[in-house]
């Protein structure tokens, strides 16, 4: 993969751990509401992390095929799963060579 580097992975994991630590320190474990808020933050943090990972993967796949991934950014932000599926279908299209004639 072209895009992923050790520096990027370490930076993203460090940001994840810092954010997780901040969420755990600010959570109020004594109430049921605190548990719900903590769980919501945990799910949001994982969702954002997964979205970043998928978009970096899309960048890598587009670079390997010589395509522009930035056209897919706004649709990806609005609807990540369908955009990723359409992106994969788009990249799997067979390119027809020009006919000679």
C-alpha positions as CSV (number, residue, x, y, z in Angstrom):
1,X,0.0,0.0,0.0
2,X,1.3,3.4,-0.9
3,X,-0.5,5.6,1.6
4,X,-0.1,3.8,4.9
5,X,3.1,4.4,6.6
6,X,4.3,3.6,10.1
7,X,4.3,7.3,10.9
8,X,0.7,7.7,9.9
9,X,-0.4,4.6,11.7
10,X,1.4,5.5,14.9
11,X,-0.1,9.1,14.7
12,X,-3.6,7.8,14.2
13,X,-3.3,5.2,17.0
14,X,-1.9,7.9,19.3
15,X,-4.8,10.2,18.6
16,X,-7.2,7.4,19.2
17,X,-5.7,6.6,22.5
18,X,-5.6,10.2,23.6
19,X,-9.2,10.7,22.7
20,X,-10.2,7.5,24.4
21,X,-8.3,8.5,27.5
22,X,-10.1,11.9,27.5
23,X,-13.4,10.2,27.1
24,X,-12.7,7.8,30.0
25,X,-11.5,10.6,32.3
26,X,-14.6,12.7,31.7
27,X,-17.1,9.9,32.0
28,X,-19.2,9.7,35.1
29,X,-19.4,6.0,36.0
30,X,-21.8,6.4,38.9
31,X,-24.9,7.0,36.8
32,X,-26.7,5.1,34.1
33,X,-26.6,8.2,32.0
34,X,-22.8,8.4,32.3
35,X,-22.6,4.8,30.9
36,X,-24.8,5.7,27.9
37,X,-22.8,8.8,27.1
38,X,-19.5,6.9,27.4
39,X,-20.8,4.1,25.2
40,X,-22.0,6.7,22.6
41,X,-18.6,8.4,22.6
42,X,-16.9,5.0,22.2
43,X,-19.1,4.1,19.2
44,X,-18.5,7.5,17.6
45,X,-14.8,7.3,18.1
46,X,-14.6,3.9,16.5
47,X,-16.9,5.0,13.7
48,X,-14.7,8.0,12.9
49,X,-11.6,5.9,13.1
50,X,-13.0,3.3,10.7
51,X,-14.1,6.0,8.3
52,X,-10.6,7.4,8.2
53,X,-9.2,4.0,7.6
54,X,-11.6,3.2,4.8
55,X,-10.9,6.6,3.1
56,X,-7.1,6.1,3.3
57,X,-7.7,2.7,1.7
58,X,-9.7,4.3,-1.0
59,X,-6.9,6.8,-1.6
60,X,-4.4,3.9,-1.9
61,X,-6.6,1.9,-4.3
62,X,-7.2,5.0,-6.5
63,X,-3.5,5.8,-6.7
64,X,-2.7,2.3,-7.7
65,X,-5.2,2.5,-10.6
66,X,-4.4,6.1,-11.6
67,X,-7.9,7.5,-10.6
68,X,-8.9,10.6,-8.6
69,X,-10.3,9.7,-5.2
70,X,-11.1,13.3,-4.2
71,X,-14.2,13.3,-6.3
72,X,-15.5,10.7,-3.9
73,X,-14.8,12.7,-0.7
74,X,-18.1,14.6,-0.3
75,X,-20.3,11.6,-1.0
76,X,-18.1,9.5,1.4
77,X,-18.6,12.1,4.2
78,X,-22.4,12.1,3.6
79,X,-22.8,8.3,3.2
80,X,-19.7,6.2,3.7
81,X,-21.0,2.7,3.2
82,X,-22.8,3.2,-0.2
83,X,-20.0,5.4,-1.5
84,X,-17.4,2.8,-0.6
85,X,-19.5,0.1,-2.4
86,X,-19.9,2.3,-5.5
87,X,-16.2,3.1,-5.4
88,X,-15.3,-0.6,-5.4
89,X,-17.7,-1.3,-8.3
90,X,-16.3,1.7,-10.2
91,X,-12.7,0.5,-9.8
92,X,-13.7,-3.0,-11.0
93,X,-15.1,-1.8,-14.3
94,X,-13.2,-3.2,-17.3
95,X,-11.6,-0.6,-19.4
96,X,-12.4,-1.2,-23.0
97,X,-9.4,-0.6,-25.3
98,X,-10.2,1.8,-28.2
99,X,-11.4,-0.1,-31.3
100,X,-9.2,0.1,-34.3
101,X,-11.0,0.7,-37.5
